[in-house]
C-alpha cells in the first residue's frame, strides 16, 4: 500500500513559496578545521555540489 494517495509532483514556479530576500544565517569566512574559505570563487578544476538536509 502506498503512503501517497495521489501522484507527487513538484510545484510550479507560481505555486512555490517565494525565496528569501536575505541570507538565513551568517557563515564564517574560513572553515574552522581546514582553514579554507567557505564562500567565494570555486578553484579551477573543482566543481560545485549542493546538498540539503531537512525540511525545506
N, C-alpha and C positions, 0 to 999 in steps of 0.2 A: 504494500500500500504506500502510495506517495504522500509525503507531508504537504505537498503543494496541490491545491485543487485546480489551479489554472497555470498556464504556461508562464514562466518567469521571463520577463523582458526588461531590458534597460530602459529607463525613462527617456523621453525625448528631451532635447535641449530646453524646450518651452516648459516642460513639466518638472524639470530638475530644480533643486534648490539653488539659489544664487551662490556664487563663490564669495570668499572673504575679501574685504577691501583692505585689510591689514593682516600682518603676519600673526599667527595664533600664539607664538612664543618666541623668545629670544634664543638665538643659537650662539654658543661661544665661537670665537674666531678660530681656535685650534682644538683639535682632539686632545683630550687630557693625557692619554697614554702614548699615542703615536706622535703627537705634536704636529700633525699635518693639518692644513686648512680644511674647514668643514664646508665652506662655500667658496664660490669663485669659479674661475675657468677650469675646465677639465684638462688635465695634462695631455699632450699629444700622444697618441697611441692607446689612450684609455677610452672606455665607453661608459655611459651613464645607465644605471639600473635603479629604478624607483620601486621601493617596497612599502606596502601599507599593512598595518596590523590593527585590528579592532573594527569598530563600527564607524563608518564614515557617513 
